[in-house]
Amino acid sequence: MYENKKQALAPKITYRNRIRYNSLIAFIILLASLMIGVIGYKLTIPEFDWYDCLLNASMILSGMGPVIDAKISLTNGAKVFASFYALFSGITFLSIFGILLAPIIHRFFHKLHLESND
């Protein structure tokens, strides 16, 4: 996908396009992950309205933790979903940052390699 160490550094327009493409992919993954959480919460905790589902999914996906009202008793299914969604969210959170940083880190190391050959 990217140039190898024997090729010249990609032009800035190519670099910017890579950043845009990776940002789009990261946004799509983020949106899909958020929708999984919202729909999962709505199906497992019927007392939640759509805004509560969005809030909880967003908070777990960002790594902040759930915002569950203490008055609501969670079923076992809701607890299982929340557990798996939290694990999924942790992996997704790290993957999104990897996708966003890949072109930047690649260009940085490629530039260092080119400078060491001069």
C-alpha positions in Angstrom: 0.0 0.0 0.0 2.7 2.4 0.9 6.1 2.9 -0.7 9.0 0.7 0.4 12.4 1.8 1.7 13.9 1.8 -1.8 11.3 4.2 -3.2 11.3 7.9 -2.9 9.2 9.7 -0.3 5.6 10.1 -1.5 4.5 13.6 -2.6 2.5 15.6 -0.1 -0.7 15.2 -2.0 -0.4 11.4 -1.8 0.3 11.7 1.9 -2.7 14.0 2.5 -4.9 11.5 0.5 -3.7 8.7 2.7 -4.6 10.6 5.8 -8.1 11.4 4.4 -8.7 7.8 3.4 -7.6 6.4 6.7 -9.7 9.1 8.5 -12.7 8.0 6.5 -12.1 4.3 7.3 -11.7 5.1 11.0 -14.9 7.2 11.0 -16.8 4.3 9.3 -15.5 1.8 11.9 -16.4 4.2 14.7 -19.9 4.8 13.4 -20.5 1.1 12.9 -19.2 0.3 16.4 -21.4 3.0 17.9 -24.5 1.6 16.1 -23.7 -1.9 17.4 -23.7 -0.5 20.9 -26.8 1.6 20.5 -28.8 -1.2 19.0 -27.5 -3.7 21.5 -28.3 -1.5 24.5 -31.8 -0.8 23.1 -32.5 -4.5 22.6 -31.1 -5.7 26.0 -32.3 -2.8 28.2 -35.8 -1.8 27.1 -36.1 0.9 29.8 -33.4 2.9 28.0 -34.6 5.4 25.4 -32.4 6.0 22.3 -30.5 8.8 23.9 -29.5 6.7 26.9 -28.4 3.9 24.6 -26.3 6.4 22.6 -24.8 7.9 25.8 -23.8 4.5 27.2 -22.4 3.2 23.9 -20.4 6.4 23.4 -19.0 6.3 26.9 -18.0 2.7 26.6 -16.5 3.1 23.1 -14.5 6.1 24.3 -13.1 4.2 27.3 -14.9 6.3 29.9 -17.2 3.6 31.2 -21.0 3.1 31.3 -23.5 5.6 32.6 -26.2 3.3 33.9 -29.0 4.6 36.1 -28.9 2.8 39.5 -32.7 2.5 39.5 -32.6 0.2 36.5 -32.1 -3.5 37.2 -30.0 -5.1 34.4 -30.9 -8.6 33.1 -28.2 -11.2 32.7 -28.4 -10.7 28.9 -27.8 -7.0 29.3 -24.8 -7.7 31.5 -23.3 -10.1 29.0 -23.9 -7.7 26.1 -22.3 -4.8 28.1 -19.3 -7.1 28.9 -18.6 -8.1 25.3 -19.3 -4.6 24.0 -16.7 -3.2 26.5 -14.1 -5.7 25.3 -15.0 -5.0 21.6 -14.8 -1.3 22.3 -11.3 -1.5 23.7 -10.0 -3.3 20.7 -11.9 -0.9 18.4 -10.6 2.2 20.2 -7.0 1.1 19.7 -7.5 0.0 16.1 -9.0 3.3 15.2 -5.9 5.1 16.5 -3.7 2.7 14.6 -5.5 3.4 11.4 -5.3 7.1 11.9 -1.6 7.1 12.8 -0.4 4.6 10.2 0.3 7.1 7.4 1.9 9.6 9.8 4.2 7.0 11.4 5.1 5.4 8.0 6.1 8.8 6.6 8.1 9.6 9.7 10.1 6.4 9.6 10.4 6.5 5.8 11.9 10.0 6.0 14.3 8.9 8.7 15.4 6.0 6.6 15.9 8.3 3.5 18.0 10.8 5.5 20.2 8.0 6.9 21.0 6.9 3.3 22.1 10.3 2.2 
